[in-house]
Amino acid sequence: MQRIEIYDTTLRDGAQSEDISFSVEDRLRITERLDELGIHYIEGGWPG
């Protein structure tokens, strides 16, 4: 069986939405939750 790995961009793409601004606490909470869900890769960059 082939393994599927999930790459999440919530912290980058989600922050590009109008009127969205994640605080440090928000980012940590999101990251912890994604980890609990078993997400393999979390992109934590800043939107351009």
N, C-alpha and C positions, 0 to 999 in steps of 0.2 A: 504494500500500500504506500502511496506517495504521501509525504508529509507536507502539510500546508502551513506556511508561516504568515502571521498577520503583522502588517506594518501600519501603525496608527499615526495619523497626522493631525489629530484634534488640536493639540497645543499650537500648531503652526497655522493650519487652514482655518480652524475655528476662530483664531484671533484676528483673522482678516475680515470677518463679518463686521458690518457697520454697527457701531455702538457696543461692541464687545471688548472688554478689557479684563484679562485674567490677572488677578493678584497673585503674589507668590504663594499664598495659602491655597488659592484655587488650583494653581499648577501642581502643587504637591498633592492635593486631594485627587485630582484627575489622574496623575501618574500612579498613585497608590491603587486607585480603583482599577485602572487598566492592567496593572500588574496582577491584582487579585483575579481578574478575568482571564489571565493567561496570555495577554498580548505579548508577542515576541519582541517587537521593536516599537519604540515610542520616539517619534521625532519631536524634539523639544526646542527647535530653533525659533527664531523671531521672524515674523512676517516681513516681507520686503517692501 
